[in-house]
Amino acid sequence: MINVHLSGDIVRCPDISAIKKRLQEVKDRHRICQYGYMEDTCQAWQQSQLNWQQTIKNMNCGRCLLAGCDLCPGHLKVKERGTIKKSYKIDSTVYRKMRSSAHYLIKESKKTLFILLTFPKFKRKVKANELNQYFSKFMENLRKNYDCGGYVAARERGDKNGRFHYHLVISIPFVPFTELNNTWCHTISDICYASPNALTHNPKTLFIKNPVKALRYLCKYLSKCKGQNSDSRIVFISNNIIQPPKKYYEPLDTILKGYKSIFIQQTSDYTTSFRITDAKEFMRFCNNFLYPFFELSSDNKTDLYSFPEDSS
């Protein structure tokens, strides 16, 4: 089984859907419920059958009907686990999702901007999940009023000063840089003082026309967030650009034949990841295989651009 990601990663792994199907057949054969209990020995289910049979004579209840109610011990355990505090992490799976979505955004959008959202001096103490709420408000504003076509963002905590900021890749028509900055400052005005540099950019991102080079450049920034743990959300991707992996059932050699600089990594006991590391080879791989496979456009007119410092 091979999963192909738009980020360029090719992951050889077991066919999880087939494994789940076989496991379900085993559970059905041995009358095991969705929570892993043997129905014939589950006291809750047997007692319920006894009570129902005493109420309704000659009733045959069949498979367990307690799933989803508090009479089921398995359901009660799930409810208890639901109260456990959530933890968010950018692992390899999430990172591939970010890269694939960003690649799609850069490849298919007319204009893509790479910016950094920072928080000026705070007026009061603010928790990370509250910062996310202001970020969501800002993105909703861009979607409604500035024709935002999609975005990928990651929240990072600075190593030196410990201040939070957001790396953001966004598809948006040209808007004066000062206007975007003022919009961001207005969004966070309840918690931060205004600043002319709250929303910044890197001049090196100006007019990078090759989507593969642009992707590699921005991944340098996104990778800073990889491995971070948090009790609040740290990755944000608009639903319209999410690109899940596609399954490929032919031999792996048919994909990678003729390409050089292939990096192979054993990511677990069951999966192996393949990636083309040479920029030119990866560009050829994208045009010859990856873009047709994901049914993307063949033109290369996409720009990753930034606004000049003196935009007004």
Residue, then its C-alpha position, 0 to 999 in steps of 0.5 A: m500500500i502506497n500513500v502519495h502526498l502533494s508535499g512530495d512524500i511517498v509513504r509505503c505502509p500497510d493497507i489500513s482500510a483492509i486491516k480494519k475490515r478484517l478486524q471487524e469481521v473477526k469482531d463480528r464472528h466472535r460477537i465483540c462490540q465496538y468497545g471491545y467487550m464480549e457480548d455473550t459475557c458482558q453483564a450489562w448487556q445480559q442483564s438488559q436482555l433479561n429485563w427486556q425478556q421479562t417485559i416483552k415475552n419471546m423477545n430476541c434482542g440480537r446484537c448489543l443495543l446499549a452502545g451510546c448510552d450510560l448503561c454500556p460500560g464501554h461508553l462510560k469509559v469513553k466519556e471519562r476519557g473525553t474529560i482528559k485534557k487535549s494535547y496538540k502536536i505537529d508530528s510528521t502526519v500533521y506536517r505533511k498535511m501542512r506542506s501538502s495544503a501549502h503546496y496546493l495553495i501556492k500552485e493553484s492561487k494567482k497570488t500567495l503571500f507569506i507573512l508573520l503575525t506578531f503581538p505587540k505589547f500586551k495590555r493584560k495577560v492572555k492565554a494561548n487559546e485566546l490568541n487563537q480566537y483573535f487569529s480566527k477573527f482576523m482570518e474570517n475578516l480577510r475571507k469576507n472583506y479581502d477575498c482570501g482564498g485559503y491559508v495555512a498557518a502555524r503558531e510558534r513561541g519564540d525561543k528568545n523572548g517566548r512571545f507567540h506569533y503566527h507563520l501564515v501562507i495566504s492566498i489574497p489579492f493585493v492589499p496595501f501592507t499598511e492596511l493589513n497591518n492596521t486590520w490585524c492591530h484592530t483585531i487584537s486591540d482588546i489585548c494589545y497596543a497598536s504597532p506599525n510592525a505587528l504584521t511583517h514580511n521577509p523581503k526575500t519572498l518577493f517574486i518567487k515564481n517557482p512553486v517548488k522553490a517557494l514551498r521549500y522556502l516557507c517549509k523552513y519556517l513551518s518546520k520550526c513549529k514541528g515537534q511542538n506540544s500545546d494544550s491549544r491548537i497550533v495548526f490552522i488550515s482552511n478547509n478548501i485547500i486541504q489535500p489528503p493523500k491519494k492511494y497508489y496501488e502500482p509498484l513503488d518503482t513505477i513512481l520513482k524510476g528515473y529520478k535521482s536523490i531519493f531520501i528514504q526514511q524508516t518512520s516506524d516499524y510499519t511505514t517507510s517514507f520516500r522523498i526526492t531531495d534535489a530541487k530540479e528533480f523534484m520539480r520534474f517529478c511534480n510536473n511529470f507525476l505529482y500534478p497530473f496525479f492530483e489533477l492540478s493545473s499544468d501552468n507555472k504562473t503562480d507567484l509567492y510574493s511579499f509587499p514592499e516596505d513602502s506600500s501605501 
